[in-house]
Amino acid sequence: MELPWHPFVVHFPVALVALLLPLAIAVVLQLRRGAWPASTWWLVVALQLTLVATAYVAAETGETREHEVEELVGKALVHAHEEQAEMFIAAAVAAGALALATSFVAPGLRLPLQLVTLMLMLAQLGLALRAGHSGATLVHGPERQQRKGQLAEPIMNVIESSQDENDYSADESAEVDEASIEREE
């Protein structure tokens, strides 16, 4: 069994989605005022496309442990989380496509398309929060408020089993150390 990458990877799109909307709003406002060059919009496009890529990677890493987690918490909860994540990714792709297309239209059409892009980014933020909450419920359990900072028992077992299979036991590491010492002499 391999290390569960999903808990690590999923935080990249979560951080990006939280930062992207306020940044995009600031860029649109500054562009509207004429304070920044039109090419500044490419920063929004690049970050949005990075969000799409990291969200896709997060979804793929979640797929690797899907059946294992289903056995622990139930298929319905995992399926709901997966569906919510797919809706978030769809909104992110739509916002990314529109942000990119906005860069190639006539200057007079850019502001309306940028405003629609901002609305899609708002939708993707809401969908990300929804998917993130369902993922947190899978990990921490529905009574999360009662057990702050603790992982739900079934998920903790999956993580521990991964670590146990990837770590050397104390005896194996002692043997490796003795063998290394003998080779050095």
C-alpha positions, 0 to 999 in steps of 0.5 A: 500500500502506498502513502495516501497522497490525497490529503497532501495534494488536496490543499493546493487547490483549496489554497488557490481557490481561496486566494484567487477570487480576491486577487481576480477582483483586485486585478479587474478593479485595477484594470478598470482604473487603468492602473495596471496593464491589460497583460496583468489578466494573464496572472489570473489566467495562469493561477486559474489554470493551475487551480484546474490542474491541481484540482484534477491531480487531487481528484485522481489521488482521491480515486486511488483510495476510494474503495478502501475508504468506502469500506470504512465510511460507506459508499454513499459518503464517498460518492457524495464527496466525489460528485461535489469534487467533480462539480467544483472541477467543472466550475474551475474548468469553465472559469479557466476557459472563460478567463483564457478566452477573455484574453483574446477578445476585443478590449471593449468586451473584456470587462463583461467577460471578466465579470462573468469569470468572477461570478464563475470563480465565486461559484467555484469557491462555493463548490470547493467549500462544499466538497472540502466540507464533505471531505473533512466529514469523511476524515474527521467524522460527522461529530467533528466539533466534539473531537477537534483535531482528531481523525476519525477512527477508520481513516486513522487506521488507513493512514497508520496501515500505510505508514506501517507498510512503508516504514522499517521496523526497529529490527530491520533498521538495526540490521541495516545500520549494522550492515552499513557499519560492516561495509564501511570498515 
